[in-house]
Amino acid sequence: MPSETICLTDYLREKMLRLSDACPFDGTNPCKCPFHDIRTRGHAVREKWVRELSQESILDLLIRHQYCLNEKNAETDTAHP
């Protein structure tokens, strides 16, 4: 079981690193996004930031990201019925 936890944590950290590049919805960096500030930093700084996040912080940020993505998708759906 511990190896599965490590693999899941590695997967989540990789997802966080990809999210720290740009918004997957439209490739921008919205000011209200929790990733906004870190996206202005270099890759090495973002890697260090991701490594230092607790599992709780990772989950919190991923939940906030998913909520935002759902909102953007809903706005797009209503704008283009």
C-alpha positions in Angstrom: 0.0 0.0 0.0 2.7 2.6 0.7 4.1 2.3 -2.8 0.6 3.1 -4.2 0.5 6.2 -2.0 3.9 7.3 -3.2 2.8 6.8 -6.8 -0.4 8.8 -6.2 1.6 11.6 -4.6 4.0 11.6 -7.5 1.1 11.8 -9.9 -0.5 14.7 -8.1 2.8 16.5 -7.9 3.3 16.1 -11.7 -0.3 17.4 -12.2 0.5 20.4 -10.0 3.7 21.1 -12.0 1.7 21.1 -15.2 -0.9 23.4 -13.7 1.9 25.8 -12.6 2.7 26.3 -16.3 -0.6 27.7 -17.5 -4.3 27.3 -17.2 -5.3 24.1 -19.1 -8.6 25.7 -20.1 -7.2 28.5 -22.4 -3.4 28.6 -21.7 -3.6 32.0 -19.9 -2.7 33.0 -16.3 -5.9 34.5 -14.8 -5.3 36.9 -11.8 -7.8 35.1 -9.6 -6.2 31.7 -10.1 -4.4 30.3 -7.1 -1.6 29.4 -9.4 -1.2 33.0 -10.8 1.8 34.1 -8.7 3.8 30.8 -9.1 3.2 30.8 -12.9 5.4 34.0 -13.1 8.4 32.1 -11.7 10.9 30.0 -13.5 10.6 26.2 -13.9 13.2 25.4 -11.1 11.3 27.6 -8.6 8.0 26.0 -9.6 9.5 22.5 -9.2 10.8 23.4 -5.7 7.4 24.9 -4.8 5.6 21.7 -5.8 8.0 19.5 -4.0 7.5 21.4 -0.8 3.7 21.4 -0.8 2.0 19.2 1.7 -0.4 16.6 0.5 -3.2 18.6 2.1 -2.2 21.7 0.2 -2.0 19.8 -3.1 -5.5 18.4 -2.6 -6.8 21.9 -1.7 -5.3 23.5 -4.8 -6.5 20.7 -7.1 -10.0 21.0 -5.7 -9.9 24.8 -6.3 -8.6 24.3 -9.8 -11.3 21.8 -10.6 -14.0 24.1 -9.3 -12.6 27.0 -11.5 -12.4 24.7 -14.5 -16.0 23.5 -14.0 -17.1 27.2 -13.9 -15.3 28.1 -17.1 -16.7 25.1 -18.9 -20.2 26.0 -17.7 -19.8 29.6 -18.9 -18.6 28.3 -22.3 -21.6 25.9 -22.5 -24.1 28.7 -21.8 -22.4 31.0 -24.2 -22.5 28.4 -27.0 -25.7 26.4 -26.7 
